[in-house]
Amino acid sequence: MPPTATLEDIRAYQEKVEKNKITPHNLPPCPRCNVASEFFKVHAYRERRFLIIVEMFIETAFCTLLRFGCPGCGKTFSNYPDFAVPHKHYTRPTIMGFAAAYVESDDMTYQQAVRVDKIPPGYPQSDATLAPSTIHRWIDTLGRFTQTCRKALILLLQQEPV
């Protein structure tokens, strides 16, 4: 089975949202005005669709994401749970698992990487399956994260060289 966030993980996060147990304290300060994250206010709720793999079928699960607003400048921030990747519907464990399968072998192709036990995960009531190009897009996205971290580190060093 490919790794994936479970429906229980998503429901547990949804329950935290419903009980107002999600706080902005783990967010960094506002990049515009440097207001500390503990002063952020809930700005909006946004429903997000996640795709999880259950017994080789791609299932849809919905969850509410919180957006916080900075009281200093009005900039808004999305708070993503551990299982979510910004701008991706599949969960982090799924993306990391398929990407790792491709990267770990020099002979691996995208068509091979998408298969689990010789078949790709598919959608129920449809002939559609997880496409090899999806793995390519995931790897491209993960590659850009290192560039983003590098640029952020350079900005931090410029701000406080110590």
C-alpha positions as CSV (number, residue, x, y, z in Angstrom):
1,M,0.0,0.0,0.0
2,P,1.3,3.5,-0.7
3,P,1.7,5.8,2.2
4,T,-1.1,8.3,2.8
5,A,-2.7,10.3,5.5
6,T,-5.7,8.5,6.8
7,L,-9.2,9.6,7.0
8,E,-8.8,9.5,10.8
9,D,-6.0,12.1,10.5
10,I,-8.1,14.4,8.5
11,R,-11.1,13.9,10.8
12,A,-9.0,14.6,13.9
13,Y,-7.7,17.8,12.3
14,Q,-11.3,18.8,11.4
15,E,-12.4,18.2,15.0
16,K,-9.6,20.5,16.2
17,V,-10.8,23.2,13.9
18,E,-14.4,22.8,15.0
19,K,-13.4,23.0,18.7
20,N,-11.2,26.1,18.0
21,K,-8.0,24.3,19.1
22,I,-5.9,25.5,16.2
23,T,-3.8,28.5,17.1
24,P,-1.4,30.6,15.0
25,H,1.4,30.3,17.6
26,N,3.4,27.9,15.4
27,L,3.4,30.4,12.5
28,P,6.4,32.7,12.0
29,P,5.9,36.5,12.6
30,C,4.4,38.5,9.8
31,P,7.0,39.1,7.1
32,R,5.5,42.5,6.2
33,C,5.3,44.2,9.6
34,N,7.0,41.6,12.0
35,V,3.9,41.3,14.3
36,A,4.3,38.1,16.4
37,S,2.0,35.3,15.3
38,E,0.2,35.0,18.7
39,F,-1.6,38.3,17.8
40,F,-3.0,36.9,14.5
41,K,-6.8,36.6,14.4
42,V,-8.9,34.0,12.6
43,H,-9.6,35.6,9.2
44,A,-11.5,32.9,7.3
45,Y,-12.3,29.2,7.0
46,R,-11.7,27.4,3.7
47,E,-12.9,24.0,2.8
48,R,-10.1,21.9,1.1
49,R,-10.4,18.7,-0.8
50,F,-7.8,16.0,-0.1
51,L,-7.2,12.9,-2.1
52,I,-6.2,9.8,-0.1
53,I,-5.4,6.3,-1.2
54,V,-7.6,3.6,0.5
55,E,-7.1,0.0,-0.6
56,M,-5.7,1.2,-4.0
57,F,-8.6,3.5,-4.6
58,I,-8.3,7.3,-4.6
59,E,-10.9,8.7,-2.2
60,T,-11.9,12.3,-1.5
61,A,-11.9,13.7,2.0
62,F,-12.8,17.3,2.9
63,C,-11.3,19.3,5.7
64,T,-11.5,22.9,6.8
65,L,-8.3,25.0,6.7
66,L,-7.9,28.1,8.8
67,R,-6.7,31.4,7.5
68,F,-5.2,33.9,10.0
69,G,-4.9,37.6,9.5
70,C,-2.2,40.0,10.8
71,P,-3.7,42.8,12.8
72,G,-0.8,45.1,11.9
73,C,-1.0,45.0,8.1
74,G,-3.9,42.8,7.2
75,K,-1.8,40.1,5.4
76,T,-3.5,36.6,5.6
77,F,-1.8,33.3,6.2
78,S,-3.1,29.7,5.7
79,N,-2.4,27.2,8.4
80,Y,-1.8,23.8,6.8
81,P,-2.0,20.6,8.9
82,D,1.0,18.2,8.9
83,F,-0.5,16.0,6.2
84,A,-1.1,18.9,3.7
85,V,1.1,20.4,1.1
86,P,0.2,23.9,-0.2
87,H,-1.5,23.8,-3.6
88,K,-1.6,20.0,-3.7
89,H,-4.7,17.8,-3.2
90,Y,-2.8,14.6,-2.4
91,T,-1.4,14.3,1.1
92,R,2.2,14.8,2.1
93,P,2.9,11.1,2.9
94,T,1.5,10.1,-0.5
95,I,3.6,12.7,-2.4
96,M,6.8,11.9,-0.4
97,G,6.3,8.1,-0.8
98,F,5.8,8.2,-4.6
99,A,8.6,10.8,-5.1
100,A,11.0,8.7,-3.0
101,A,10.2,5.6,-5.0
102,Y,11.2,7.5,-8.2
103,V,14.3,9.2,-6.8
104,E,15.8,6.2,-5.0
105,S,16.3,4.2,-8.2
106,D,18.3,5.4,-11.2
107,D,16.4,3.0,-13.5
108,M,12.9,4.1,-12.3
109,T,10.5,5.7,-14.7
110,Y,7.4,7.7,-13.9
111,Q,5.3,4.9,-15.3
112,Q,7.0,2.5,-12.9
113,A,6.9,4.8,-9.9
114,V,3.2,5.3,-10.1
115,R,2.5,1.5,-9.8
116,V,2.0,-0.2,-6.5
117,D,2.0,-4.0,-6.8
118,K,2.1,-3.6,-10.6
119,I,-1.0,-1.4,-10.8
120,P,-1.5,2.3,-10.2
121,P,-4.1,3.5,-7.7
122,G,-7.4,4.3,-9.4
123,Y,-10.6,6.2,-8.9
124,P,-13.7,4.2,-7.9
125,Q,-16.4,4.0,-10.6
126,S,-13.9,5.1,-13.2
127,D,-11.1,3.7,-15.4
128,A,-8.9,6.7,-14.5
129,T,-5.8,6.1,-12.5
130,L,-3.0,8.1,-10.9
131,A,-1.1,9.5,-13.9
132,P,2.7,9.3,-14.2
133,S,2.8,13.0,-15.0
134,T,1.5,13.6,-11.4
135,I,4.7,12.1,-10.0
136,H,6.7,14.5,-12.2
137,R,4.7,17.5,-10.9
138,W,5.2,16.4,-7.3
139,I,9.0,16.0,-7.8
140,D,9.1,19.5,-9.4
141,T,7.2,21.0,-6.5
142,L,9.5,19.3,-3.9
143,G,12.6,20.5,-5.8
144,R,11.3,24.1,-5.6
145,F,11.0,23.9,-1.8
146,T,14.8,23.7,-1.4
147,Q,15.1,26.9,-3.6
148,T,12.5,28.6,-1.4
149,C,14.3,27.6,1.8
150,R,17.6,28.8,0.4
151,K,16.1,32.2,-0.6
152,A,14.5,32.5,2.9
153,L,17.8,31.7,4.6
154,I,19.6,34.4,2.5
155,L,16.9,36.9,3.5
156,L,17.2,36.0,7.2
157,L,21.0,36.4,7.1
158,Q,20.6,39.8,5.5
159,Q,18.2,40.8,8.2
160,E,20.2,39.6,11.1
161,P,23.8,38.6,10.1
162,V,24.6,37.3,13.6
